[in-house]
Amino acid sequence: MNEKTCSLIARGKRGKEPVKSSTWAEVRAGQLVLLSKDEQVPADVLIISSSNPQGVVYVDTMALDGETNLK
């Protein structure tokens, strides 16, 4: 799972933040990761924003605790 690719937001000098491809093994604390719908995340993440108009995010934790309901 650590060798799967993810999208990192690279902090630019002019306010531009291009997205670059990386592996989960290369992700470090403090980096911004762009997540997509139904993407598996093999790391602890703090969700700071959502594209949902109400700002709602649902997380499936079945692989962690076996529960099938969304949180």
PDB file with SEQRES, HELIX, SHEET and CRYST1 records, atoms N, CA, C and O in Angstrom:
SEQRES   1 A   71  MET ASN GLU LYS THR CYS SER LEU ILE ALA ARG GLY LYS          
SEQRES   2 A   71  ARG GLY LYS GLU PRO VAL LYS SER SER THR TRP ALA GLU          
SEQRES   3 A   71  VAL ARG ALA GLY GLN LEU VAL LEU LEU SER LYS ASP GLU          
SEQRES   4 A   71  GLN VAL PRO ALA ASP VAL LEU ILE ILE SER SER SER ASN          
SEQRES   5 A   71  PRO GLN GLY VAL VAL TYR VAL ASP THR MET ALA LEU ASP          
SEQRES   6 A   71  GLY GLU THR ASN LEU LYS                                      
HELIX    1 AA1 TRP A   24  GLU A   26  5                                   3    
HELIX    2 AA2 MET A   62  ASP A   65  1                                   4    
SHEET    1 AA1 3 VAL A  19  THR A  23  0                                        
SHEET    2 AA1 3 THR A   5  ILE A   9 -1                                        
SHEET    3 AA1 3 LEU A  32  LEU A  34 -1                                        
CRYST1    1.000    1.000    1.000  90.00  90.00  90.00 P 1           1          
ATOM      1  N   MET A   1       0.824  -1.199   0.000  1.00  0.00           N  
ATOM      2  CA  MET A   1       0.000   0.000   0.000  1.00  0.00           C  
ATOM      3  C   MET A   1       0.866   1.260   0.000  1.00  0.00           C  
ATOM      4  O   MET A   1       0.479   2.266  -0.594  1.00  0.00           O  
ATOM      5  N   ASN A   2       2.027   1.225   0.654  1.00  0.00           N  
ATOM      6  CA  ASN A   2       2.888   2.407   0.708  1.00  0.00           C  
ATOM      7  C   ASN A   2       3.479   2.789  -0.640  1.00  0.00           C  
ATOM      8  O   ASN A   2       3.945   3.916  -0.809  1.00  0.00           O  
ATOM      9  N   GLU A   3       3.469   1.876  -1.602  1.00  0.00           N  
ATOM     10  CA  GLU A   3       4.016   2.186  -2.921  1.00  0.00           C  
ATOM     11  C   GLU A   3       2.955   2.710  -3.884  1.00  0.00           C  
ATOM     12  O   GLU A   3       3.275   3.064  -5.019  1.00  0.00           O  
ATOM     13  N   LYS A   4       1.703   2.763  -3.449  1.00  0.00           N  
ATOM     14  CA  LYS A   4       0.651   3.353  -4.286  1.00  0.00           C  
ATOM     15  C   LYS A   4       0.864   4.856  -4.367  1.00  0.00           C  
ATOM     16  O   LYS A   4       1.443   5.466  -3.468  1.00  0.00           O  
ATOM     17  N   THR A   5       0.389   5.438  -5.453  1.00  0.00           N  
ATOM     18  CA  THR A   5       0.593   6.870  -5.644  1.00  0.00           C  
ATOM     19  C   THR A   5      -0.476   7.692  -4.939  1.00  0.00           C  
ATOM     20  O   THR A   5      -1.593   7.234  -4.697  1.00  0.00           O  
ATOM     21  N   CYS A   6      -0.096   8.907  -4.624  1.00  0.00           N  
ATOM     22  CA  CYS A   6      -1.017   9.878  -4.034  1.00  0.00           C  
ATOM     23  C   CYS A   6      -0.678  11.234  -4.635  1.00  0.00           C  
ATOM     24  O   CYS A   6       0.340  11.388  -5.309  1.00  0.00           O  
ATOM     25  N   SER A   7      -1.532  12.205  -4.387  1.00  0.00           N  
ATOM     26  CA  SER A   7      -1.332  13.555  -4.918  1.00  0.00           C  
ATOM     27  C   SER A   7      -0.961  14.490  -3.789  1.00  0.00           C  
ATOM     28  O   SER A   7      -1.727  14.663  -2.841  1.00  0.00           O  
ATOM     29  N   LEU A   8       0.215  15.095  -3.887  1.00  0.00           N  
ATOM     30  CA  LEU A   8       0.679  16.052  -2.888  1.00  0.00           C  
ATOM     31  C   LEU A   8       0.557  17.457  -3.455  1.00  0.00           C  
ATOM     32  O   LEU A   8       0.826  17.690  -4.634  1.00  0.00           O  
ATOM     33  N   ILE A   9       0.153  18.381  -2.613  1.00  0.00           N  
ATOM     34  CA  ILE A   9       0.082  19.781  -3.029  1.00  0.00           C  
ATOM     35  C   ILE A   9       1.413  20.414  -2.655  1.00  0.00           C  
ATOM     36  O   ILE A   9       1.740  20.533  -1.474  1.00  0.00           O  
ATOM     37  N   ALA A  10       2.185  20.822  -3.666  1.00  0.00           N  
ATOM     38  CA  ALA A  10       3.489  21.434  -3.446  1.00  0.00           C  
ATOM     39  C   ALA A  10       3.301  22.924  -3.215  1.00  0.00           C  
ATOM     40  O   ALA A  10       2.656  23.604  -4.013  1.00  0.00           O  
ATOM     41  N   ARG A  11       3.849  23.420  -2.150  1.00  0.00           N  
ATOM     42  CA  ARG A  11       3.727  24.843  -1.824  1.00  0.00           C  
ATOM     43  C   ARG A  11       4.595  25.665  -2.760  1.00  0.00           C  
ATOM     44  O   ARG A  11       5.816  25.515  -2.774  1.00  0.00           O  
ATOM     45  N   GLY A  12       3.958  26.542  -3.551  1.00  0.00           N  
ATOM     46  CA  GLY A  12       4.684  27.376  -4.504  1.00  0.00           C  
ATOM     47  C   GLY A  12       5.017  28.739  -3.925  1.00  0.00           C  
ATOM     48  O   GLY A  12       4.458  29.141  -2.905  1.00  0.00           O  
ATOM     49  N   LYS A  13       5.924  29.446  -4.574  1.00  0.00           N  
ATOM     50  CA  LYS A  13       6.355  30.764  -4.101  1.00  0.00           C  
ATOM     51  C   LYS A  13       5.341  31.852  -4.425  1.00  0.00           C  
ATOM     52  O   LYS A  13       5.202  32.809  -3.662  1.00  0.00           O  
ATOM     53  N   ARG A  14       4.638  31.725  -5.530  1.00  0.00           N  
ATOM     54  CA  ARG A  14       3.738  32.784  -5.986  1.00  0.00           C  
ATOM     55  C   ARG A  14       2.280  32.489  -5.682  1.00  0.00           C  
ATOM     56  O   ARG A  14       1.390  32.965  -6.387  1.00  0.00           O  
ATOM     57  N   GLY A  15       2.031  31.719  -4.654  1.00  0.00           N  
ATOM     58  CA  GLY A  15       0.662  31.400  -4.302  1.00  0.00           C  
ATOM     59  C   GLY A  15       0.094  30.242  -5.095  1.00  0.00           C  
ATOM     60  O   GLY A  15      -0.994  29.750  -4.797  1.00  0.00           O  
ATOM     61  N   LYS A  16       0.835  29.806  -6.109  1.00  0.00           N  
ATOM     62  CA  LYS A  16       0.384  28.667  -6.897  1.00  0.00           C  
ATOM     63  C   LYS A  16       0.789  27.392  -6.177  1.00  0.00           C  
ATOM     64  O   LYS A  16       1.900  27.292  -5.656  1.00  0.00           O  
ATOM     65  N   GLU A  17      -0.094  26.440  -6.148  1.00  0.00           N  
ATOM     66  CA  GLU A  17       0.180  25.194  -5.463  1.00  0.00           C  
ATOM     67  C   GLU A  17      -0.056  24.025  -6.411  1.00  0.00           C  
ATOM     68  O   GLU A  17      -1.121  23.410  -6.386  1.00  0.00           O  
ATOM     69  N   PRO A  18       0.941  23.715  -7.252  1.00  0.00           N  
ATOM     70  CA  PRO A  18       0.760  22.610  -8.195  1.00  0.00           C  
ATOM     71  C   PRO A  18       0.668  21.270  -7.474  1.00  0.00           C  
ATOM     72  O   PRO A  18       1.240  21.086  -6.400  1.00  0.00           O  
ATOM     73  N   VAL A  19      -0.049  20.356  -8.072  1.00  0.00           N  
ATOM     74  CA  VAL A  19      -0.205  19.022  -7.509  1.00  0.00           C  
ATOM     75  C   VAL A  19       0.827  18.113  -8.154  1.00  0.00           C  
ATOM     76  O   VAL A  19       0.964  18.084  -9.377  1.00  0.00           O  
ATOM     77  N   LYS A  20       1.555  17.369  -7.324  1.00  0.00           N  
ATOM     78  CA  LYS A  20       2.539  16.434  -7.873  1.00  0.00           C  
ATOM     79  C   LYS A  20       2.240  15.028  -7.368  1.00  0.00           C  
ATOM     80  O   LYS A  20       1.687  14.844  -6.285  1.00  0.00           O  
ATOM     81  N   SER A  21       2.612  14.059  -8.163  1.00  0.00           N  
ATOM     82  CA  SER A  21       2.388  12.668  -7.813  1.00  0.00           C  
ATOM     83  C   SER A  21       3.551  12.168  -6.959  1.00  0.00           C  
ATOM     84  O   SER A  21       4.708  12.509  -7.204  1.00  0.00           O  
ATOM     85  N   SER A  22       3.228  11.359  -5.957  1.00  0.00           N  
ATOM     86  CA  SER A  22       4.224  10.807  -5.052  1.00  0.00           C  
ATOM     87  C   SER A  22       3.720   9.454  -4.569  1.00  0.00           C  
ATOM     88  O   SER A  22       2.612   9.049  -4.923  1.00  0.00           O  
ATOM     89  N   THR A  23       4.504   8.755  -3.777  1.00  0.00           N  
ATOM     90  CA  THR A  23       4.032   7.512  -3.164  1.00  0.00           C  
ATOM     91  C   THR A  23       3.687   7.801  -1.714  1.00  0.00           C  
ATOM     92  O   THR A  23       4.184   8.764  -1.130  1.00  0.00           O  
ATOM     93  N   TRP A  24       2.836   6.966  -1.137  1.00  0.00           N  
ATOM     94  CA  TRP A  24       2.462   7.151   0.261  1.00  0.00           C  
ATOM     95  C   TRP A  24       3.678   7.020   1.177  1.00  0.00           C  
ATOM     96  O   TRP A  24       3.714   7.634   2.242  1.00  0.00           O  
ATOM     97  N   ALA A  25       4.662   6.235   0.779  1.00  0.00           N  
ATOM     98  CA  ALA A  25       5.871   6.059   1.592  1.00  0.00           C  
ATOM     99  C   ALA A  25       6.659   7.359   1.708  1.00  0.00           C  
ATOM    100  O   ALA A  25       7.401   7.544   2.673  1.00  0.00           O  
ATOM    101  N   GLU A  26       6.510   8.261   0.742  1.00  0.00           N  
ATOM    102  CA  GLU A  26       7.243   9.525   0.739  1.00  0.00           C  
ATOM    103  C   GLU A  26       6.510  10.654   1.467  1.00  0.00           C  
ATOM    104  O   GLU A  26       7.080  11.729   1.657  1.00  0.00           O  
ATOM    105  N   VAL A  27       5.277  10.432   1.871  1.00  0.00           N  
ATOM    106  CA  VAL A  27       4.499  11.471   2.553  1.00  0.00           C  
ATOM    107  C   VAL A  27       5.078  11.709   3.943  1.00  0.00           C  
ATOM    108  O   VAL A  27       5.346  10.762   4.682  1.00  0.00           O  
ATOM    109  N   ARG A  28       5.270  12.976   4.292  1.00  0.00           N  
ATOM    110  CA  ARG A  28       5.816  13.360   5.584  1.00  0.00           C  
ATOM    111  C   ARG A  28       4.817  14.239   6.343  1.00  0.00           C  
ATOM    112  O   ARG A  28       3.927  14.845   5.746  1.00  0.00           O  
ATOM    113  N   ALA A  29       4.976  14.297   7.639  1.00  0.00           N  
ATOM    114  CA  ALA A  29       4.101  15.118   8.483  1.00  0.00           C  
ATOM    115  C   ALA A  29       4.129  16.564   8.001  1.00  0.00           C  
ATOM    116  O   ALA A  29       5.190  17.116   7.710  1.00  0.00           O  
ATOM    117  N   GLY A  30       2.958  17.161   7.923  1.00  0.00           N  
ATOM    118  CA  GLY A  30       2.837  18.551   7.515  1.00  0.00           C  
ATOM    119  C   GLY A  30       2.563  18.755   6.039  1.00  0.00           C  
ATOM    120  O   GLY A  30       2.225  19.865   5.628  1.00  0.00           O  
ATOM    121  N   GLN A  31       2.698  17.713   5.227  1.00  0.00           N  
ATOM    122  CA  GLN A  31       2.422  17.855   3.804  1.00  0.00           C  
ATOM    123  C   GLN A  31       0.919  17.809   3.560  1.00  0.00           C  
ATOM    124  O   GLN A  31       0.173  17.163   4.296  1.00  0.00           O  
ATOM    125  N   LEU A  32       0.490  18.505   2.513  1.00  0.00           N  
ATOM    126  CA  LEU A  32      -0.909  18.517   2.129  1.00  0.00           C  
ATOM    127  C   LEU A  32      -1.149  17.451   1.071  1.00  0.00           C  
ATOM    128  O   LEU A  32      -0.460  17.408   0.053  1.00  0.00           O  
ATOM    129  N   VAL A  33      -2.140  16.582   1.320  1.00  0.00           N  
ATOM    130  CA  VAL A  33      -2.469  15.493   0.404  1.00  0.00           C  
ATOM    131  C   VAL A  33      -3.851  15.763  -0.178  1.00  0.00           C  
ATOM    132  O   VAL A  33      -4.796  16.037   0.561  1.00  0.00           O  
ATOM    133  N   LEU A  34      -3.966  15.688  -1.490  1.00  0.00           N  
ATOM    134  CA  LEU A  34      -5.242  15.863  -2.166  1.00  0.00           C  
ATOM    135  C   LEU A  34      -5.902  14.495  -2.303  1.00  0.00           C  
ATOM    136  O   LEU A  34      -5.378  13.616  -2.988  1.00  0.00           O  
ATOM    137  N   LEU A  35      -7.044  14.315  -1.655  1.00  0.00           N  
ATOM    138  CA  LEU A  35      -7.755  13.034  -1.681  1.00  0.00           C  
ATOM    139  C   LEU A  35      -8.947  13.112  -2.616  1.00  0.00           C  
ATOM    140  O   LEU A  35      -9.573  14.161  -2.765  1.00  0.00           O  
ATOM    141  N   SER A  36      -9.251  11.978  -3.245  1.00  0.00           N  
ATOM    142  CA  SER A  36     -10.396  11.876  -4.147  1.00  0.00           C  
ATOM    143  C   SER A  36     -11.416  10.901  -3.566  1.00  0.00           C  
ATOM    144  O   SER A  36     -11.119  10.143  -2.642  1.00  0.00           O  
ATOM    145  N   LYS A  37     -12.614  10.936  -4.123  1.00  0.00           N  
ATOM    146  CA  LYS A  37     -13.689  10.054  -3.671  1.00  0.00           C  
ATOM    147  C   LYS A  37     -13.257   8.595  -3.774  1.00  0.00           C  
ATOM    148  O   LYS A  37     -12.661   8.184  -4.769  1.00  0.00           O  
ATOM    149  N   ASP A  38     -13.560   7.822  -2.743  1.00  0.00           N  
ATOM    150  CA  ASP A  38     -13.286   6.382  -2.665  1.00  0.00           C  
ATOM    151  C   ASP A  38     -11.801   6.025  -2.660  1.00  0.00           C  
ATOM    152  O   ASP A  38     -11.455   4.873  -2.923  1.00  0.00           O  
ATOM    153  N   GLU A  39     -10.924   6.966  -2.372  1.00  0.00           N  
ATOM    154  CA  GLU A  39      -9.494   6.695  -2.316  1.00  0.00           C  
ATOM    155  C   GLU A  39      -9.126   6.097  -0.964  1.00  0.00           C  
ATOM    156  O   GLU A  39      -9.555   6.600   0.074  1.00  0.00           O  
ATOM    157  N   GLN A  40      -8.330   5.020  -0.971  1.00  0.00           N  
ATOM    158  CA  GLN A  40      -7.853   4.432   0.274  1.00  0.00           C  
ATOM    159  C   GLN A  40      -6.688   5.254   0.802  1.00  0.00           C  
ATOM    160  O   GLN A  40      -5.834   5.704   0.038  1.00  0.00           O  
ATOM    161  N   VAL A  41      -6.664   5.445   2.119  1.00  0.00           N  
ATOM    162  CA  VAL A  41      -5.637   6.273   2.748  1.00  0.00           C  
ATOM    163  C   VAL A  41      -4.915   5.447   3.808  1.00  0.00           C  
ATOM    164  O   VAL A  41      -5.496   5.144   4.851  1.00  0.00           O  
ATOM    165  N   PRO A  42      -3.649   5.074   3.558  1.00  0.00           N  
ATOM    166  CA  PRO A  42      -2.911   4.246   4.508  1.00  0.00           C  
ATOM    167  C   PRO A  42      -2.122   5.063   5.523  1.00  0.00           C  
ATOM    168  O   PRO A  42      -1.013   4.681   5.895  1.00  0.00           O  
ATOM    169  N   ALA A  43      -2.676   6.173   5.970  1.00  0.00           N  
ATOM    170  CA  ALA A  43      -1.977   7.037   6.917  1.00  0.00           C  
ATOM    171  C   ALA A  43      -2.995   7.822   7.730  1.00  0.00           C  
ATOM    172  O   ALA A  43      -4.167   7.903   7.362  1.00  0.00           O  
ATOM    173  N   ASP A  44      -2.543   8.395   8.830  1.00  0.00           N  
ATOM    174  CA  ASP A  44      -3.399   9.288   9.596  1.00  0.00           C  
ATOM    175  C   ASP A  44      -3.449  10.619   8.871  1.00  0.00           C  
ATOM    176  O   ASP A  44      -2.411  11.179   8.519  1.00  0.00           O  
ATOM    177  N   VAL A  45      -4.646  11.122   8.649  1.00  0.00           N  
ATOM    178  CA  VAL A  45      -4.796  12.416   7.986  1.00  0.00           C  
ATOM    179  C   VAL A  45      -5.781  13.279   8.766  1.00  0.00           C  
ATOM    180  O   VAL A  45      -6.675  12.772   9.444  1.00  0.00           O  
ATOM    181  N   LEU A  46      -5.603  14.560   8.659  1.00  0.00           N  
ATOM    182  CA  LEU A  46      -6.521  15.537   9.221  1.00  0.00           C  
ATOM    183  C   LEU A  46      -7.192  16.219   8.042  1.00  0.00           C  
ATOM    184  O   LEU A  46      -6.523  16.847   7.222  1.00  0.00           O  
ATOM    185  N   ILE A  47      -8.491  16.102   7.955  1.00  0.00           N  
ATOM    186  CA  ILE A  47      -9.226  16.699   6.836  1.00  0.00           C  
ATOM    187  C   ILE A  47      -9.452  18.170   7.151  1.00  0.00           C  
ATOM    188  O   ILE A  47     -10.067  18.510   8.162  1.00  0.00           O  
ATOM    189  N   ILE A  48      -8.950  19.039   6.280  1.00  0.00           N  
ATOM    190  CA  ILE A  48      -9.053  20.474   6.535  1.00  0.00           C  
ATOM    191  C   ILE A  48     -10.022  21.182   5.592  1.00  0.00           C  
ATOM    192  O   ILE A  48     -10.384  22.337   5.822  1.00  0.00           O  
ATOM    193  N   SER A  49     -10.444  20.489   4.528  1.00  0.00           N  
ATOM    194  CA  SER A  49     -11.353  21.113   3.582  1.00  0.00           C  
ATOM    195  C   SER A  49     -12.062  20.031   2.783  1.00  0.00           C  
ATOM    196  O   SER A  49     -11.579  18.904   2.679  1.00  0.00           O  
ATOM    197  N   SER A  50     -13.209  20.382   2.221  1.00  0.00           N  
ATOM    198  CA  SER A  50     -13.988  19.450   1.416  1.00  0.00           C  
ATOM    199  C   SER A  50     -14.588  20.186   0.234  1.00  0.00           C  
ATOM    200  O   SER A  50     -14.936  21.363   0.339  1.00  0.00           O  
ATOM    201  N   SER A  51     -14.712  19.492  -0.894  1.00  0.00           N  
ATOM    202  CA  SER A  51     -15.361  20.092  -2.064  1.00  0.00           C  
ATOM    203  C   SER A  51     -16.878  20.011  -1.963  1.00  0.00           C  
ATOM    204  O   SER A  51     -17.579  20.599  -2.786  1.00  0.00           O  
ATOM    205  N   ASN A  52     -17.396  19.294  -0.970  1.00  0.00           N  
ATOM    206  CA  ASN A  52     -18.836  19.196  -0.742  1.00  0.00           C  
ATOM    207  C   ASN A  52     -19.377  20.585  -0.384  1.00  0.00           C  
ATOM    208  O   ASN A  52     -18.789  21.264   0.457  1.00  0.00           O  
ATOM    209  N   PRO A  53     -20.474  21.020  -0.997  1.00  0.00           N  
ATOM    210  CA  PRO A  53     -21.018  22.354  -0.721  1.00  0.00           C  
ATOM    211  C   PRO A  53     -21.303  22.611   0.765  1.00  0.00           C  
ATOM    212  O   PRO A  53     -21.196  23.748   1.224  1.00  0.00           O  
ATOM    213  N   GLN A  54     -21.662  21.572   1.515  1.00  0.00           N  
ATOM    214  CA  GLN A  54     -21.903  21.735   2.948  1.00  0.00           C  
ATOM    215  C   GLN A  54     -20.635  21.495   3.770  1.00  0.00           C  
ATOM    216  O   GLN A  54     -20.661  21.635   4.993  1.00  0.00           O  
ATOM    217  N   GLY A  55     -19.531  21.138   3.118  1.00  0.00           N  
ATOM    218  CA  GLY A  55     -18.277  20.879   3.812  1.00  0.00           C  
ATOM    219  C   GLY A  55     -18.248  19.546   4.533  1.00  0.00           C  
ATOM    220  O   GLY A  55     -17.408  19.331   5.408  1.00  0.00           O  
ATOM    221  N   VAL A  56     -19.161  18.641   4.175  1.00  0.00           N  
ATOM    222  CA  VAL A  56     -19.287  17.352   4.851  1.00  0.00           C  
ATOM    223  C   VAL A  56     -18.346  16.334   4.217  1.00  0.00           C  
ATOM    224  O   VAL A  56     -18.177  16.307   2.998  1.00  0.00           O  
ATOM    225  N   VAL A  57     -17.731  15.491   5.059  1.00  0.00           N  
ATOM    226  CA  VAL A  57     -16.879  14.399   4.603  1.00  0.00           C  
ATOM    227  C   VAL A  57     -17.329  13.136   5.312  1.00  0.00           C  
ATOM    228  O   VAL A  57     -17.528  13.136   6.526  1.00  0.00           O  
ATOM    229  N   TYR A  58     -17.489  12.061   4.553  1.00  0.00           N  
ATOM    230  CA  TYR A  58     -17.837  10.765   5.145  1.00  0.00           C  
ATOM    231  C   TYR A  58     -16.631   9.842   5.024  1.00  0.00           C  
ATOM    232  O   TYR A  58     -15.999   9.766   3.970  1.00  0.00           O  
ATOM    233  N   VAL A  59     -16.317   9.140   6.113  1.00  0.00           N  
ATOM    234  CA  VAL A  59     -15.159   8.253   6.140  1.00  0.00           C  
ATOM    235  C   VAL A  59     -15.617   6.832   6.421  1.00  0.00           C  
ATOM    236  O   VAL A  59     -16.373   6.582   7.360  1.00  0.00           O  
ATOM    237  N   ASP A  60     -15.148   5.902   5.592  1.00  0.00           N  
ATOM    238  CA  ASP A  60     -15.426   4.477   5.768  1.00  0.00           C  
ATOM    239  C   ASP A  60     -14.262   3.872   6.541  1.00  0.00           C  
ATOM    240  O   ASP A  60     -13.129   3.889   6.062  1.00  0.00           O  
ATOM    241  N   THR A  61     -14.528   3.336   7.730  1.00  0.00           N  
ATOM    242  CA  THR A  61     -13.467   2.777   8.575  1.00  0.00           C  
ATOM    243  C   THR A  61     -13.530   1.257   8.658  1.00  0.00           C  
ATOM    244  O   THR A  61     -13.005   0.673   9.606  1.00  0.00           O  
ATOM    245  N   MET A  62     -14.160   0.608   7.689  1.00  0.00           N  
ATOM    246  CA  MET A  62     -14.343  -0.837   7.748  1.00  0.00           C  
ATOM    247  C   MET A  62     -13.012  -1.585   7.883  1.00  0.00           C  
ATOM    248  O   MET A  62     -12.945  -2.580   8.605  1.00  0.00           O  
ATOM    249  N   ALA A  63     -11.960  -1.132   7.209  1.00  0.00           N  
ATOM    250  CA  ALA A  63     -10.667  -1.806   7.297  1.00  0.00           C  
ATOM    251  C   ALA A  63     -10.043  -1.662   8.686  1.00  0.00           C  
ATOM    252  O   ALA A  63      -9.178  -2.456   9.055  1.00  0.00           O  
ATOM    253  N   LEU A  64     -10.466  -0.669   9.452  1.00  0.00           N  
ATOM    254  CA  LEU A  64      -9.909  -0.454  10.791  1.00  0.00           C  
ATOM    255  C   LEU A  64     -10.691  -1.160  11.882  1.00  0.00           C  
ATOM    256  O   LEU A  64     -10.118  -1.844  12.730  1.00  0.00           O  
ATOM    257  N   ASP A  65     -12.010  -0.986  11.853  1.00  0.00           N  
ATOM    258  CA  ASP A  65     -12.817  -1.505  12.961  1.00  0.00           C  
ATOM    259  C   ASP A  65     -13.918  -2.481  12.538  1.00  0.00           C  
ATOM    260  O   ASP A  65     -14.653  -2.986  13.387  1.00  0.00           O  
ATOM    261  N   GLY A  66     -14.039  -2.749  11.244  1.00  0.00           N  
ATOM    262  CA  GLY A  66     -15.026  -3.703  10.754  1.00  0.00           C  
ATOM    263  C   GLY A  66     -16.428  -3.148  10.615  1.00  0.00           C  
ATOM    264  O   GLY A  66     -17.317  -3.842  10.122  1.00  0.00           O  
ATOM    265  N   GLU A  67     -16.648  -1.905  11.039  1.00  0.00           N  
ATOM    266  CA  GLU A  67     -17.980  -1.298  10.926  1.00  0.00           C  
ATOM    267  C   GLU A  67     -18.209  -0.828   9.496  1.00  0.00           C  
ATOM    268  O   GLU A  67     -17.302  -0.294   8.858  1.00  0.00           O  
ATOM    269  N   THR A  68     -19.423  -1.030   8.997  1.00  0.00           N  
ATOM    270  CA  THR A  68     -19.724  -0.677   7.612  1.00  0.00           C  
ATOM    271  C   THR A  68     -20.433   0.661   7.474  1.00  0.00           C  
ATOM    272  O   THR A  68     -20.645   1.125   6.354  1.00  0.00           O  
ATOM    273  N   ASN A  69     -20.801   1.286   8.570  1.00  0.00           N  
ATOM    274  CA  ASN A  69     -21.471   2.583   8.468  1.00  0.00           C  
ATOM    275  C   ASN A  69     -20.424   3.684   8.275  1.00  0.00           C  
ATOM    276  O   ASN A  69     -19.297   3.581   8.758  1.00  0.00           O  
ATOM    277  N   LEU A  70     -20.821   4.733   7.563  1.00  0.00           N  
ATOM    278  CA  LEU A  70     -19.934   5.857   7.337  1.00  0.00           C  
ATOM    279  C   LEU A  70     -19.910   6.776   8.544  1.00  0.00           C  
ATOM    280  O   LEU A  70     -20.919   6.948   9.228  1.00  0.00           O  
ATOM    281  N   LYS A  71     -18.774   7.354   8.796  1.00  0.00           N  
ATOM    282  CA  LYS A  71     -18.620   8.280   9.923  1.00  0.00           C  
ATOM    283  C   LYS A  71     -18.372   9.657   9.412  1.00  0.00           C  
ATOM    284  O   LYS A  71     -18.215  10.589  10.201  1.00  0.00           O  
TER     285      LYS A  71                                                      
END                                                                             
